Every structure is written in C-alpha cells, then in structure tokens.
Amino acid sequence: MSPFSDSPARRRSPGVGDRPTAVVYCEANFGLVDGKTANGLVRRSETYEVRSVIDSHHAGRDAGMVLDGRPNGIPVVSDLDDAVRVGGGRPDVLVFGIAPSSGRLASHERVLLLDAMSRGMGLVNGLHEFLNDDAEFAAAAAINDVTIIDVRRPKATQDLKTFTGRIMDVACPRIAVLGTDCAIGKRTTATILVDALTSRGVRAVLVGTGQTGLMQGAHGIALDAVPAQFGAGEMEAAVVDAWEDSHPDVIVIEGQGALSHPAYSSSAFILRGSMPHAVVLQHAPGRTVRTDFPAFAMPTPADEVDLIETFAATRVIGLTINHEGMSDAQVSAAIALYEATFDLPATDALTRSPERLVDMVIQAFPEVAGLVPVAVG
C-alpha cells in the first residue's frame, strides 16, 4: 500500500481531485541528477497537485520546458514567497525534491523547511534523515499543527517480512526495469511503460521501490531503507500485494541502482524478491563514469545484461536509453546499435513512441498480445 493513502495531509487536501497542493523544493538541482524526485513529480503525480518548483537558477521558466522541452503549466519560482504568490495561495505541503547521495539536509535547507512549517505547510521528506525524529522539526510540527511524512521510514521490525515463496502465486508476467547506474531514468521508463500498456487495454500495475515513486502514487516500498535481512521478503510482499489487490495482466517493478553498482544493492533484492520473468535495461550511452562515483567507469550494456541473466533466472527483453548529453541523431544511432547487437527492441521512452515499449512486452509475452486491440487504419 502507498504510505500516503491515509495520511493527514491527504485527508485535509483542498486540491484538485482531493490531492494536496504542493510546492517542490529543488534549489540548484532541478533537471539534474540529484533533482530526480522533483523531476519525477513534475512529470507525474497522482498524490499531489504540484503548483510550483523552487529553483532560483530556472525561476520564471515553465518546469516542463526545463525538463523535456514541452510546457506543462507548472512555474519554476525563486523562493517560498513566490511559490505562494504564483500558486494561488499557500500550498498544503512542501516536498523536498532533492535526492543527495548523503541522504541528509544541509543547514540552509533546514531553515527553509522550518520556514515552510511556520507558514502552515506540511513536509514530505524522502531523505534517509527522518524529520519526525528531529526535536526541532517535531516541535515545529506540533506548534504549527502540520504533518511531516518521512517517506523512507521502514515499518517496525516485527512487521517486516522475510521471503516466503508466495511470489510464485503471482500469475502474470513480472517485468523489472533495471539500469546500469543510479539516477538513470528507470522509474520514468517504468511509469511510461505502465501508461502505454494501460492505454492499449492491458491492466498494468507499477510497484514502486523508491521514495519518488511512492510520492507519485505508486504502491510499494522504499527498498533502500529496509534492513537487508528483509529486503527480498518486503519486495516479494509488495508484488504479491499488487497482484492480490488488482489482479493485473502485467506487473512492472521499478528498479534501483544497478546490480553492478558498488554502492547500491537494492537491485539484488528486486531480482530475488520479485523474481521477474523479464527485465528492461536502461542505459545512458553519454555517461562515462558512475553518478557521484567518478572513479568508477560505467559498465557496458552487454556486461550488465550478462550479470543480470547470470545472477537471476530471468532474461533481458529490451533496452531503453537515457538521452542525457546526446543529440537526437546520436539517440537514433544508439537505438540502431543496440537492436543490432542484442537482437532486441530498443528505444528512448521520453523522445520516442511508447509503442516500442509495448512491443517489448508483446514480443516477450505473446499472451499479452491478445489483450491489445488491433489498430485500425
């Protein structure tokens, strides 16, 4: 279940469709790797009505234009005062939209978040630093009668699950979107894949595994906050819950980090706990070194495919591209190269038709083809 379904912030919301209104803080990081939480919420949010993004470096611009070259009506503003002014009044919550490798707040960020609380805004925090445990923030929440949601806070130990094997009862294709690095677009591609399948009549469900996906409204868990002993079990339980809740035709699992990454191990729990039948692999051809780890070279897609298929009883069914630092012609060349090299479909989920993602699924799981209406014309 989503950690937001019964939250006070959600119940009090005056926003569109009963969603809380939100300003997303992303100073100096919007559109960049560490701004991935803000980037994701601007592209999609079923939980919040995003009214504005704070980043003085892009103030005055449209957030959609900054990210994807397409306007979406969400303004980028310079500070909280501007957020209130352009957003039609005080937002219900401030979402901390930066995902630094430290997982902690800087001193100036503490000041801004406390200022937001003094104005009557709740906080949505995706960091490993739990603000409800901070005496200053807890006091400010009580004084201002607002709620702090620590997205990554795991369940109590007695409520955590170990692996049981119930994943074998999930009677539909399970597809994990993994990658060759962290912050490479796995969640974005997974979301587009789910939307593309849904638009073609296939009942698809996304299981989120990180803080941004949960904030966007996906069911799942913040896997990197779960103690290692329970990682596979909690992953299994999230997928089983999605199956029992919706009985979808396809379950798509958001990846984390990379199986080959020296700093992040969540992909191992995803492969073990969800036991995906197939994997879509996301790669950034323009990257030469790991994000935040410049001493480590990026793996090749071939090396990552080999590692995944050796580590788990699964198969890679397609490759997707993160086009950062690439021209459109370079993206087309990379797609052609990967299709020829791997004899698999390849695409860029953000700049090419999502139908190619549907093709990946249908080619790997012919039974899904019968669920997709035949196009006429």
N, C-alpha and C positions, 0 to 999 in steps of 0.2 A: 504494500500500500504506500501511497505518497505520504511523506511526513507533513504535508500541508492540508490534507483533506479536512481535518477537524481543528485547525489552528485558530486561535482567537482573531488573528489578522484576517483570515479568510472569512470568518463568520461576520465580522464587522464591516466588510467591504461595501462601499457605495459605488464601486467601479462598474464598468460595463460587464454585463453578464455575471454580476456578483463577484467580480475579480477585484482584489485590492489594487489601487493605483500605486505606481512605483516610480521612483527616480533611481537610476542605476549609477553608482559611483565608479568611475574608471579613469581617474586623472592620469594623463600622460601614457595611457595604455590602450585606449580604445582602437580597435582594428589591429592590434598587435597580439603576439602570442600570449602574454600574461593577461590580456584583457579578454580571454576566451569566454569567461562567464558572462560578461556584458555583451560580447559579440553574439553568443547563443541566444540570450534573452531578447535582444533586438530583432533577431531573425525569427524567433518563435517563442511564445509563452502562452500556455493555457492557464497558468496560475495567476499571472499579474497582467494588468494593463499598464504597459510601460509608457510613461508620459514624457520622459526625457532622460538623457545621459549626461553625466558631468565629466567633461574633459576639456579644460581650457585651451588645449592645443588645437581642438577642432570646433570651438564654440562658434555658433552661427550657421553651422552646416547641418544638413539632413543626415541622420545616422545611417540610413540605408545607402546613401551615396558614398559615405566614408567606407562602408564595408564592401558593398557589392556593385556600386555604380548605378543603383536604382533607388529612387526616393521611396521612403515608407512613412513619411509624416512625423517621425519622432525626432525632435530637435536635439542637437548637442548644445549644452549650455556650459557656462564657466564656473558656476558655483550654486550653492543651495538657494540663494536669493533668486537667481534666475530660474531655477527649477520650479519654484513656487509661482513665479510671475508668469512663465510661459505655459505652465501645466494646468492653469485654471484653478489654482489653489493648492494647498498643502497636500502632497501625496500621502497615502496611508503608510507606506514603508519606504525605507532606503535600502536598496540591495547593494551589498559590497560586491562589485563586479570584477575585481582583480583576483587572479589566482597566482600569487607569487610562489616561487619554489620554497621559500621559508615557511609559508603557511601561517604567517603572523602579521599583525598590524604594525605599521610604522607609527611613530609618536604623533605626527601631524594627522594621520588618519584617525587615530583615537579622538582627537579634538573635533574633527568634522562629524564623526558618528555621534558623539555626545551632543553636539550642536543640533543634529537632526532629531535626537530624542527630546531635547528641550523644546523643540517646535511641535512635538506631538506625533512624530513619525516612529513606527516600529522599525526594527532592524532585521534583515535577513542576511545571515553570515555563513559563508561557505568555507571559511578557513578551518584549519586544524585547531586554532585557538578558540575555545568556547567562551563566548562573552557572558553567558549566564553564570559562569564560574568566576568572573571578574567582579570584585566587590564594587568598584566604581560604576560599572555598567549595570550591575544588578540594582544598585541604589537608584540610578537614573531611571531605570525601567519602572521601579516602584513609584518614584516621585512623580513621573510624567504619565503613569498609567498606560504604558505601551508594552509591547511584547517583543522579545528577542527570540528569533528562531536560529538555532545553531544546526545547520543542515547536516553537518558531518558527525554529529554526536551519535555514537552507536547505541544500540539497545543495552539494557543491563545484562551482565554476563549470564545470569540464569535464564535469560530469554533468547540467547544466541543459539543457533542451530549448527549441528555438525552434519556432515554428508550422510545421506541415508540410502541413496539409490533410487529415490522416488522420481528422479529426473527421467527414468526410463518409462514412466507412465505418461509422459507428455507426448501425445500422439499427433504432433505436427512438426514440420521442418523447423529447426532452430538454427538461425544464422547469426554468427558473431561478426561484427565489423571491427577488425583489429587493425593495427598500424605498425609502422617501422619506427615511430618515435612518439613522444608525448606531444600534446597540443598540435595535432596534425590534421584534425578535422573528422575524426571518427564519429563523434556524436552528430555532427552536422550531416554527414553522409547517411548515418543510420536513420536520422529523422526524415530525410528526403526519401530514402528507400521505403519507409513505412507509409509516408504520404502517397508515394507513387503507386504502391501496391493497393492501398485503400481506394485511391481514385479509379483503379481498374477493377474494383469489385472484390478484391481479396481482403479478408479480415486479418489485418496485421496489427501486432501489438509490439511496442517498444519497451524493453526492460532497461531502465537506466542504471548506470553503475557509478555515477559521479555527481557532484553537487549541482552542476549546471543542469543536467538532465532532470534531476529531481525538482529544481526550481521551475523548469519549463513545464512540469506537469506529468512527467513520466513516472510510472510505478517502478520501484526498485530500491536499491541501497547505495550508500556512499561506500563503495567496497574498500577504498584505501584507508578507511577509518575502522575497519573490522579487524579484531585480533586474528593473527594468521591461522590459529587453530580452527577458527570458524569461517574462514574465507570461502572455502568450497561449499560448505553447508549453507551459508547465507545466500550465496549465489544460486545454488540449487533451489532453495526455498523461494527466492524471488521469481524464478522462472516457473516453478510449479504453481505459485500463487497466480501468476498471469494466465496460465493455462486454465486453472480451475475457475477463475473469475470470468473469463471471456470466451474460452474455447475457440481461440483464433485459428485461422488457416496457417499462419506463419508467425513465429516469434523472432524478433530481431533483438539482439543483445548488443548494447553499446560497449565498445572496448575501452581499455585504459592502458596508458603507457605503451609498451611493446614487449613482447616475450623476450626479445634480445636485449632490452634496456638494462644497464647495470644498476639503475637506481629504483626501478619500479617493478613490482612483482605481481600486480593485480591481474595481468593477462593470464598468468598461470592458474589463478583461481577461476577465472572466467572459463578457460578451456576445461578445467577439471570439473567445476561445479555445474555448468550449463551443458557440458558435453555436446557442443554444437555439431550438427550434421555438416555444416559448411561454414566457410569464412570468406568474407570480402576483405581484401587487404588494401589499406590506404597508405600511400607513399607520397613524399614531396621530392620530386626529382631535383628541385632547385636547392635543396639543403645539402650541405657537405658534412656538417657536424651536428651532433645531438643538441636540441634546445636546452640551454642552461648548462651544457656539458661540452664545451668546445674542444676538450682533449679527446673526445670520443667521436670517431667518424661514423657517419650514417651507414647502416647496413644496406646492401642491395636488396631489391625486392626478391630476387632469387634466393638469397640467403635466408630471408625471413620466411618465405614460403617453405623452404626445406626444414627450417627449425620448427615451424608450427606443425607441419604434417608428420614430423618425426616425434614431436612431443605428445601429440594427441591423435586419436583416431578420427580425423576429420580431413577435409580437403578444401583448398582454396578454389573458389568458383569464379572469381573476378577480381580485378584490380581497379582502384579508384585513385585519382590524382588530386593532391593539394597543389594549386597552381601558383603559390607564392613565388615571386621573383621570376615568373615565366611569362612570355608573350603568348598570345593565342596560338600562333604558329608552333611554338615550342610545345604547348599542350597537345596539339594535334599530332605532332611528331612522336611525343611520348606515348600517346594512346596507341598509335600505329605500331610502335616498337614493342610495347607490352603485349598487344594482341598477337603479334607475330612470334614473339619469344615464348609466350606461355600457352598459346592457342586457347586463350580465354577472353571473354569480353572485358573491355577496359573503358573507363570514362572519367570525366570530371563532373561530379554531381552538381556543382554550382554553376558551371558555364555550359554544360551540355544537357540534352534532353534527359529527364529522369526515366524515360522509357528504356534506356540502356540498362539501368539498374533492374528494372522488371525483367528484361531479357536474361540477366544473370540468373535470377531465381528460376524462371521458367526452364531455362536450359538445364539447370542442375536438378530441378524437381518437376518433371513433366506433368505430374498430377496437379500442380498448381495451374497449369495452362488451361485446364477445363473450367477453372473459376473465373478466367479473364474473358470478358465479352470480345467477340471478334469485331475489329474496327470495320466500319462500312465506308466506302468511298475511296 
